[in-house]
Amino acid sequence: MAETGDMIEAARTLMKSEPELSELIAEVEGVEVTMAEKGFGTRVELRAADGSGLLQEDLEAVLDQLAEPQRRPFS
């Protein structure tokens, strides 16, 4: 994604490992992702071009989905 132009952004520290998040984020299209370990979690920053059709709320919703537990080993 080009670094010029207006971008919308959302960021959050999630309590998941970077490899686990990488698998989940691979399904998201049209979003630039930056991850870095931070404390006990991973700081995830999502960016999308202003004209991508995505809104700030869409990026926040993606972060909400990433924060949800994905597997329940004994259910």
C-alpha contacts under 8 A as a table, 3 or more apart, distances in Angstrom:
res1	aa1	res2	aa2	distance
1	M	32	E	6.87
1	M	49	A	7.82
2	A	5	G	7.76
5	G	49	A	7.36
5	G	50	D	7.77
6	D	49	A	6.26
6	D	50	D	5.42
7	M	47	R	6.36
7	M	48	A	5.58
7	M	49	A	4.56
7	M	50	D	4.91
8	I	47	R	5.65
8	I	48	A	5.48
8	I	49	A	6.34
8	I	50	D	5.85
8	I	55	L	7.27
8	I	56	Q	6.15
9	E	45	E	7.12
9	E	46	L	5.59
9	E	47	R	4.51
9	E	48	A	6.69
9	E	56	Q	6.74
9	E	59	L	7.26
10	A	45	E	5.87
10	A	46	L	5.32
10	A	47	R	6.72
10	A	56	Q	6.92
10	A	59	L	5.98
10	A	60	E	6.21
11	A	43	R	7.17
11	A	44	V	5.57
11	A	45	E	4.23
11	A	46	L	6.15
11	A	63	L	7.78
12	R	43	R	5.77
12	R	44	V	5.55
12	R	45	E	6.68
12	R	63	L	7.21
13	T	38	K	7.32
13	T	41	G	6.13
13	T	42	T	5.37
13	T	43	R	4.10
13	T	44	V	6.00
14	L	41	G	5.33
14	L	42	T	5.34
14	L	43	R	6.28
14	L	44	V	7.12
14	L	66	L	7.81
14	L	67	A	5.95
15	M	40	F	6.56
15	M	41	G	4.27
15	M	42	T	6.41
15	M	67	A	7.22
16	K	20	E	6.54
16	K	21	L	6.63
16	K	41	G	5.61
16	K	42	T	6.29
16	K	67	A	7.70
17	S	20	E	5.30
17	S	21	L	6.29
17	S	37	E	7.97
17	S	41	G	6.49
17	S	42	T	6.23
18	E	21	L	5.12
18	E	22	S	6.02
18	E	35	M	7.02
18	E	36	A	7.51
18	E	37	E	7.24
18	E	42	T	6.21
19	P	22	S	5.00
19	P	23	E	6.54
20	E	23	E	5.51
20	E	24	L	6.76
21	L	24	L	5.12
21	L	25	I	5.97
21	L	66	L	7.09
22	S	25	I	5.15
22	S	26	A	6.09
23	E	26	A	5.45
23	E	27	E	7.62
24	L	27	E	6.02
24	L	28	V	7.77
24	L	66	L	7.02
25	I	28	V	5.32
25	I	66	L	7.87
26	A	29	E	7.76
28	V	31	V	6.67
30	G	48	A	6.59
30	G	52	S	7.19
31	V	46	L	6.35
31	V	47	R	5.67
31	V	48	A	4.99
32	E	46	L	5.73
32	E	47	R	5.03
32	E	48	A	6.17
33	V	44	V	7.00
33	V	45	E	5.72
33	V	46	L	4.82
33	V	47	R	6.51
34	T	44	V	5.86
34	T	45	E	5.11
34	T	46	L	6.66
35	M	42	T	6.46
35	M	43	R	5.49
35	M	44	V	4.67
35	M	45	E	6.41
36	A	42	T	5.54
36	A	43	R	5.20
36	A	44	V	6.87
37	E	40	F	7.74
37	E	41	G	6.10
37	E	42	T	4.39
37	E	43	R	6.05
38	K	41	G	5.39
38	K	42	T	5.24
38	K	43	R	5.91
39	G	42	T	7.58
46	L	59	L	6.68
47	R	59	L	7.86
48	A	52	S	6.54
48	A	54	L	7.08
49	A	52	S	5.19
49	A	54	L	8.00
50	D	53	G	7.27
50	D	54	L	7.36
50	D	55	L	7.91
51	G	54	L	7.57
54	L	58	D	6.00
54	L	59	L	7.47
55	L	58	D	5.12
55	L	59	L	6.74
56	Q	59	L	5.29
56	Q	60	E	6.34
57	E	60	E	4.98
57	E	61	A	6.09
58	D	61	A	5.01
58	D	62	V	6.34
59	L	62	V	5.08
59	L	63	L	6.39
60	E	63	L	5.08
60	E	64	D	6.21
61	A	64	D	4.91
61	A	65	Q	6.25
62	V	65	Q	5.10
62	V	66	L	6.22
63	L	66	L	5.01
63	L	67	A	6.18
64	D	67	A	5.17
64	D	68	E	6.58
65	Q	68	E	5.36
66	L	69	P	7.96
69	P	72	R	7.59
72	R	75	S	5.69
